[in-house]
């Protein structure tokens, strides 16, 4: 997405780009943006997203190996993710 498109849109509050290989999916975001404010919008880059995803994944797996009957649904995974975010 071109920078002039998102900067001119007052309804966008948060943007996330998962494309770590150039060219960027959202022009003007950096790969390491982790809640960085740009033009009044919170921005998440692919490395921040990937890092949180891996921490969440590892923690969920760790928990699954503690009990044979444990099932993690989307709500529980989301809570784990919030814990991993800090």
Secondary structure as GFF3:
##gff-version 3
##sequence-region A 1 86
A	DSSP	alpha_helix	3	7	.	.	.	ID=ss1
A	DSSP	beta_strand	14	16	.	.	.	ID=ss2
A	DSSP	beta_strand	34	38	.	.	.	ID=ss3
A	DSSP	beta_strand	41	44	.	.	.	ID=ss4
A	DSSP	alpha_helix	46	64	.	.	.	ID=ss5
A	DSSP	alpha_helix	74	85	.	.	.	ID=ss6
###
